[in-house]
Structures are given as structure tokens and as C-alpha cells.
């Protein structure tokens, strides 16, 4: 038999549900990525994406996708090993924080 009022049970279930929703993104891993933007915020030219993909191919760094996102070029790398290679080439700056300014 439940000795607690209904509102307390609803409160506990609500807090657990909100906690599960907030914690859900932690279940998915991060993808290493390279984002390239302009310093003045203007959109990049379409040829920049071709330059990025050819540079990654030349360096032997695999990537899953390369696309424009809100005026910035975004290349999602294949694995964390590839991310370490790019991190080493950016002077030790983590790939997630590396942003090359054009």
C-alpha cells in the first residue's frame, strides 16, 4: 500500500523523467569535426568546401560528411584517430575547438 500523497508520487516521476531527458544526449558519442568560418561572419564561397575535401583526402584523413552549415563549412571526420591527426596538425588544439579563420 502506498502511504504517500499522489502529488509526491507525480513529483518524483516528473523529476526522474526530466533527468532522463536531460541526460539522454550523453548516451551518444561525439563526432570529431572541423568547422571553418570567416572572421567577419560572411558566408564562405562554394569552392572552400572542395578545397577542404581535397586537403583532407591529400592528408589521408577520412571524413564522413562535408557540407555547409549556416555559412560555415563543416567536415565530420571518420573517427577519433583521424581527429587526433587533425589536432596534431592544428598545433595541439582539440578538433572540437579548432576553427580555421578565412
Secondary structure, 3 states (H helix, E strand, C coil): CCCCCHHHHHHHHHHHHHHHHHHHHHHCCCCCEEEEECCCCCCCCCHHHHHHHHHHHHCCCCEEEEEEECCEEEEEECCHHHHHHHHHHCCCCCCCCCEEEC
